[in-house]
Amino acid sequence: MAEYKHAATAARTGSAPRMVAPTTRVNFAFPFGKITVGEPVSDIAELASIVAELAAAVERTDTNPAVTHARERAQVLADRLH
């Protein structure tokens, strides 16, 4: 044990201890500047209509002003998409 301490001390006296730490580095390079995803407008318009209908059904059962506001927003979006 004493020999082990002496060897460790001798190794450190000359210079700073050497530390080896593994690293992993990953770089991603994309060959395009912009990604555009297109979806069928008719499907989105139909979905907006369904949301507006559901909001109107909720509004008939709840008098909360937030529900009315949400229904109005949904209807405006559905009208704009059709």
Residue, then its C-alpha position, 0 to 999 in steps of 0.5 A: m500500500a505504501e508503495y502505491k502511494h509513493a508511485a502516485t505521488a511521484a507521478r504527480t510531482g512533475s506536471a498536472p495530472r492527466m485526465v482523459a474524459p470521453t466526449t461525444r459530439v454530434n453535428f447535424a447539417f441540413p442541406f435545405g434552408k426551409i421546410t414547408v409542410g403542406e396539408p389539404v386545406s379541405d381537411i383543415a376547413e372541415l375540422a374547423s367547422i366541426v370545432a365551431e359546431l362543438a363550441a356552439a353546442v357547449e355554448r348552449t349548455d354553458t353561459n360562461p362568456a369565455v365559451t361564447h368567445a371561443r365559439e365566436r373565434a371558432q366560427v370566424l376561423a371556419d368561415r375564413l377557411h371555407 
